[in-house]
Amino acid sequence: MAETERDDGAVGFLRCFGAQLRLLRERKGLTRAELGSLLGYGEAQIASVELGRRIPKPEMIDRADEVLGAGGLLVAMKAEVARARYPSFFRDAARLEAGAVELHVYANQVVPGLLQTEEYARAIFRMQRPLLDDEVIEQRVGARLARHEIFSRRPVPLLSFIIEEPVLRRPSGGQSVLRGQLEQILLVGRKRNVEVQVMPVDREDHGAMGGPFNLIDTAEERRIAYTEVQDDSRLYTGNPKVRELEARYAILRSQALTPRESLSFVEKLLGET
């Protein structure tokens, strides 16, 4: 989905946020340039936020709320502003992912977003068709990196990733980007709450030829399945479909390299780049 096609709900909310910011600024008697100076941003950036064209960063919202004496009005909208950073088809999944107690991810096209480096994520977004505007790419990269907060959460969630070997060999963004991405996978894969498994191409049997999917365990003890193909996504809560994908993931785990073997495999690939 092109960013210019962002759903009307997100566009309307961002315009509403921008209008609130403008009213608070004018009430303080500040110009856009003056507010930008106080917040550490340029006049053009403030104008873009006020017009709903730019998604402000969380720290900008916090500072603006303080400087403008908003009394928490802007901060109260921060979560919804953050959700607007994601394409519409991923917003509900992003919310569930952020609060997950367990997360299981099967990836056969690109490195999972939670494991992506900034450079790799930017390269993936730059390859998207229709083309995304540069500003949109940076918004998407920022949103993807923000998801990495799951690794520092307490209590820590249990995270499992199964990645197809060709994904780890494809030099998206160039060899240097791939090298940095493989190093990131090794770094994250050594965490005690994370398991990374590689599905090698020489396996004769494969339990999930239908495409990528995620399994999300919530704090309410619900397991939800998420699938995404060509920007068309679905969340499944019904037992038949969830159980089907659970079975597939279990088979994949048995067919893939073990976590220890997988890290050794990634180290070998790193030596080849």
Secondary structure, DSSP 8 states (H G I E B T S, - for coil): --GGG--HHHHHHHHHHHHHHHHHHHHTT--HHHHHHHHT--HHHHHHHHTTSS---HHHHHHHHHHTT-TTHHHHTHHHHHHTTS-GGGHHHHHHHHT-SEEEEEESSS--GGG--HHHHHHHHHT-SS---HHHHHHHHHHHHHGGGGGG-SS--EEEEEEEHHHHH--TT-HHHHHHHHHHHHHHHTSTTEEEEEE-TT-S--S-TT--EEEEE-TTS-EEEEEEETTEEEEE-SHHHHHHHHHHHHHHHHHS--HHHHHHHHHHHHHH-
